[in-house]
Amino acid sequence: MASKDQTNGGGDVEMKDATPTKTEDATQKLDVVDVESQIADLVKAVQANEPRHVSRVVRKFFTSTRKHLNGNALKSAVELHLRKEKDLADQLQTYIAKLPSSMEVSENKEKEKENDKEAPSSTDTNIPEVGVYLSLVVTVALVDNKLYAEAAACSSGLVKRILDLNRRTANPLAARAFFYYSRSFELCDRLAEIRQTLLNAHRISSLRHDDETHATILNLLLRNYLHYNLVDQADKLQAKTNLDDSTSANQLARFRYYQGRIKAIQLDYTGAHSDLEEALRKAPQNTARGFHLTVQKFACIVQLLMGELPDRSMFRQKGLKTALKPYLQLTQAVRVGDLDGFHTVVKTFESIFREDKTLTLIQRLRHNVIKTGLRKISISYSRIPLGDICKKLHLDNAEDVEFIVAKAIRDGVIDATIDHEGGFIQSKENVDVYSTQEPLEFYHARINFCLKMHNEAVKAMRYPPEAPKPSIFDKKPEDDDDTSPAPLKSAKKDPKDPKSSEPQQQQPPKKPNKDDHK
């Protein structure tokens, strides 16, 4: 805000009063116009009974309006549309009063041209979806301004209002409301308080056949259980629930991610890797960097536990390279079979692994590091004493080496025999890999993967709706003549053509031939 300095003859400096600039007034006016236009679209969608249009309004708010929302716009919208619901209006006004009057605004020259538009007038229809929408907007604003306690209180009232409201047009709003209800309590570290409410809402959404809200609450319950390490309860919930193909790709990606985490904890690494890969495919490719990063971390650990090495391109992705650096060093230690290097990496990045909730799975990798080292030793030496193996692998106890080697031989990691009297292991000759079943298993896994992707692509294709076939009984009696073949019509006469004006002479009947009877 600029101010001009003017000096009088006596040398005194006169400062002019600062006045609000035109851009600030235009921004506040623009926010009011956006909120009012979305409420008007919401009213039209409810009156037309179109949940798809309600989803469009919600999507528009989260993509554009949320970035430049301020408390003044919310205050005027609540005063304008919640006149008949004084209790709800007063409750929302108390939360809006804690918000800043103007938030950070993203500059957009195209929107500044709309500053002269007037906000639409309020509607007299008493539609409950308007109150739900405004409560959701206030909750999102509180979360964005880090007022988590107020957001938890506001979302609690919003959820009670939604559970009592059984309207099809409120389903898109209900899904978002439950998400921010759980998010606000998670930021307050009070997730255990809402578990029973989520279970009741999950049952109600199933009875109402609200697929979007049902999938959202299911993912929230799985997140709630895994937050407190209640793996058995989460496994029972996901085992008895199956999402349809009509579920949104975002919710399906989250569900596969939670399934992968549960299976990884239960030692089902093959199933966990399959679910995590599917979650990466279902997730948005250009956005949701945080979700991609989280899934990549678990996928990397699961691949190492399976005895495979992740592709190096995983650690070179744009935007994920720095965050995946600890996991790259961990992969290098496992690949080399360096047990000391593995322990060094775990101690160095222990806080990061604990925050990512992958420390428990990483501690299982110690046996994989030992197996990798044993495999390299068996390839390099035809005969080696057990004491030298203990030194090369940097094991603490030499007496455990014999048991570790015996277990590796039983699991098929190395092909060797132990001489207990001589205290050494004798490696067998290397067998050609192509004479075993290993190539067949790899090809079988790749073919199954390609067939699964093909089936999912066919299911995801959209076909034009089939038109209803006309029934015979729907035709009128007058249309019966239309079923007979139409007579041949003579060619149209051209007035300019002299031949067309001449009458066509009828040809005489053909005389019968004597050979016709034959």
Protein Blocks (a to p, Z undefined) as FASTA:
>chain_A
ZZdddddfkopacdddddddfklmmmmmmmmmmmmmmmmmmmmmmmnopaklmmmmmmmm
mmmmmmmgcfklmmmmmmmmmmmlmmlmmmmmmmmmmpcfbdcddddfklmmmmmpccdd
ddfbdcfklmmmmmmmmmmmmmmnopaklmmmmmmmmmmmmmmpccfklmmmmmmmmmmm
mmmmmmnopmkmmmmmmmmmmmmmmmnopaklmmmmmmmmmmmmmmnopaklmmmmmmmp
ccdfkbcfklmmmmmmmmmmmmmmnopaklmmmmmmmmmmmpcfkgoklmmmmmmmmmmm
mmmmnopacdfklmmcghilmmmmmmmmmmmmmmnopaklmmmmmmmmmmmmmmnopmmm
mmmmmmmmmmmmmmmmmmmpmbdcfklmmmmnopablklmmmmmmmmmmnomagcdddfk
nopacddddddfklmmklmmmmmmmmmmmmmmmmmmmmmpccddddddddfklpcfklmm
mmpccddddddddfklmklmpccdddddddddfklmZZ
